[in-house]
Every structure is written in structure tokens, then in C-alpha cells.
Amino acid sequence: MRYAFGDEEPTVDVWSVRTTGMAVIAPPEVLDAFVERAVTEDSVVIRVSDFQMRRHTYTFHLDGLEAALDKLTCR
């Protein structure tokens, strides 16, 4: 998986793939660093390859993420 905040070079991380091939799970230390950075950014572009090796690109707008995370009781 690759992701980039703004115009910076993409970060490449290895995330575990669920047995269904329909989801990935970030290691805790990677997830913590990603969320810490995400709350300070406007958007993130994520590029992934699915179980059939097709590439997909998604852009997530992060407006309001920090306020939303503050409302979660599990954090």
C-alpha cells in the first residue's frame, strides 16, 4: 500500500491482508503514525492493489477528522 499527504513522495507500508482479500490491517505503530499525521492534513491519496493485482487510487478528504476522533470513546 502507498499513501501520500499533499504533494510529498508516497510512503510505502506493508499492511496485512484479510483472508477475504477485501481489507487490510495496519500494524499498530504504522496506524498510530498515520492517524497522527492525518489529523493535520486536508487529504490523503491511497493507492492499493487488490487480490487480482488491479491498482486502485482513492482520495480521502480529512476535514473534521480530528474533531471526529475526539468524540470516540475508544481512543
Secondary structure, DSSP 8 states (H G I E B T S, - for coil): -EEEETTS--EE---EE-TTSS-EE--HHHHHHHHHHHTT-SEEEEEEE-TT--EEEEEEE-TTHHHHHHH-TT-
